[in-house]
Amino acid sequence: SDSLSQPIRKSLSCRPDARELTNNKNQSPLYSQLVQQLLPGLTVSFVAISLGAAFGVLSGRGALAGILSAGVIALITAAFGGTRIQCSGPTAPMTAVTILLVSAVGGGLLADHPDVDPDRFINLVLLLTGAMLIVASLLRLGRFIKLIPKIVISGFMNGIALLIWVGEFRSIFGIGGKTAYLGNVFVNLAIVLLTLLVIFTLPLLLRKISNRLNSFFPATLIAIVVVSTLSNLFGLDVQHVSLGGSIESLTDIKGMIVGQLPTEWSLALLILAAPFVVQLAMLAYLDTLLTSLVVDRKVEIMHGRQDPTKPNQELCAQGIANAAVSVFGGIPGAQATIRSVLILNEGATMRLAGVLVGIFVLIEMLMFQDLISLIPQAVFSGVLLKVGYDVFDWMPVHQYISQLLQPSPTQLPPVGHLGMALIVGTALLTVLVNLSVAVIVFTIIFYLARNFFAIEDIKTESAMHDEN
């Protein structure tokens, strides 16, 4: 029994480990190290709160739900996760699946269950997603992340980007069954374009002055503030963001929890929830553990030491975090690449930095929640179009086009015709069916193609993507 219980106890070990001390014992005094974590935590919290609000709006659950989720997920996973220095929270891929869930619930999924509250059913899905990730950690499934080909990863990330772009264009122009934003469509489009202009050009301008400035003034946050300020100064008649509620006291928090806890657990509801649970859990698995590989490599390059992620501990923490957001009607999340890389670039050396991100997000939310309603809806469309750009894996496309334009007679192309067909196929199946089917089907096709046609995986690192 001891031999059986030991791996289970190890998988359940969602707690900080001894690396926190051993990696820092020969460095500066503990007090200095603690102070050193403040600036990375504060800087990344600005990005986290901006994206939390954007993903909350995109998901249909509201900006408040997104911001609360950004804080809670970052806090829990940083404190207990298997990647010691990281930042988790709502991500574009997880939000894309949440949109499908919310749309299905609003489109008649619960037609045979008129007494079931739609919000509580969505929270049931999130709670089961968290439970499924915890079960995956108990079964020690983290090691299987290496079996997913980079070609398939590239394809489903591109599919997620397409879902985001299509969804935002439908909202801006009122096509595909969606209602356009209130106000003149050209004014909303101008707001979207100005937001994109600021996000794309500000980092270039700041880099010419100082790389430190570029990281301390996140382009996403600056774009939201600048464009929202201009919109309100000129009194533009456009649709503004709905916070989806407010928190003024502990009574509000209690009421939010009481009103969101799942209360129906019938077999019929569990069957309805199952497809969405599988999709979200699989995506959280992929998104988190692929990002952890990027973070591990970044730590090795920056600090000259290996600090490998404990994948099953990380899955356990992500499971707890995703279950926790279901309590207040939040949105799901995973480990976020750009936020995790940013916190490392800012000088984070302890898991405390990630914990501080969560704390700062929650404090900022309480301080600035009244200002969020001043943000035009179209601003977040601009932010999310940029998110889709970041999610899209451009490298294989560039390599493929370059090989077509300038073929090398002596060198095999990094991505051949069959490889590009797998990427395109995975992307299309992700858009037209769902992520789980796309990953399973094209992973099988990849291994068959590798055996029969000697196809190779992408040689370069896929652009995993955030912001996500």
C-alpha positions, 0 to 999 in steps of 0.5 A: 500500500505504501508503494501505491500511496507514495506516487499519489501523495507526490501527485497531490503535493501542490505546495511550494518546494525546497527549490525556493530556498536552495536556489537562493541560499547563496544569493542576496539576503532574503529581505532584498530578494523579497523586495525584488519581487515587488516590481515584477509582480506589479508590472505583470499585474497591469497586463493581467488585469487588462487581459482579464477584463478583455477575456471576461468581456469576450467570454460573455461573463463580464469584465468583473468575472475576468479580472477576479479570475485573473487574480485568483488563478495567478494567486493559486497557481503561483503559490502551489504550482509545479512551475516555480516562477510563472503567471497563470490566468485567463488565456485566449484559447481557454476563453475561445472554448468558454465562448462556445460553452456560453453560446451553447447554453444561450442557444438552447443546450438546456432546453430540456432542463428549464429549471437549471440556471445557465450560469450555475451550469457553466460553473458546473463545467468549470468545477468538473474541469478543475476536478479532471485536471486534478485527476490527471495529476493523480494519474501522473499524465503530465509526461504525455505532453511530449507526445503532441507534435509541434505541427499539431500544436501550431495548427490548433493555435492558429485555429484558436486565433481564427476563432478570435478574429472571426468573433470580433469581426462579427461583433464589430460589423454585426454579421453572422447573427451577432448584434453590432456594438451600439453607435456608428460602426465606423466610429467603433472601427476607428476605435479598434484601429487606434487601439491596434496602432497603439499596441503595435507601435508603442513597444517599438517607440519605447525600445528606442528609449529603453527596454526597461520602459518597454516592459514597465509600460505594457502596451495593452494597458496604455492603449486601453487608457489612452483610447478610452480617455480620448473616447470620453473626452470627445463624448463618442456615442459608443457602447461601453463595457459592462462590468457585470456587477460590482464588489463593495463589501464582503456581503457582495462577495458572499452574495456572488458565491451563493448565486453562482454555486452549482446546485444541480448534479443530475446524470443528464446534466453531467452528460451535457457538460462532458464534451465541454469539460474534456475540451477545457481540460485538454486545452488547459493541459496543453496550454499549461505544460507547453508554456512550462517548457518555454519557461523552463528553457527561459530560466536555463538561458537567463540563470544558467541552471535547470529548474524543471517544472513538476508537471503533475504538481502544476496540473493539480494547481491548475485544477484547484484554480479552475475549480475555484473560479467556478465559485464566483462565476469566473472564467477558466485559465491556464499558464500564460506564456507572455505573462510568465516570460514577462515576469522572468524578464522583470527579474522575478526569482521567487514564486512570491512574484507570481503570488503578488501578481494575483494580490495586486490584480485583486487590489487594483480591481477593487480600486478601479472597478468604477473606471472600467465602465468608461472603456468602449467595447471596441477597445477590447475588440482591438486588444483581442485582435492583437491577442489573436495575432500573438496566438497565431503561430507565424513561424511555420507559415513564414518558413513554408512561404520562404521555401516556396519562393526560394527553394533550396536544392540542398536543404530540406524545408522546415515545413513541407507540403504535408506538414503545412497540410496538417497545420491547416487541417488542424486549424480548420477542424479546431474552428469547425468542430472543436479542439479535442477532436482536432488534436486527437485526429491530427496527432494520429495522422501525424504519426501515421504520416511519419511512419509512411511518408517520413514526415518530420515535426517542426524544427523550431519552437512554436510561438506559444502564444498568449496573450494568451 
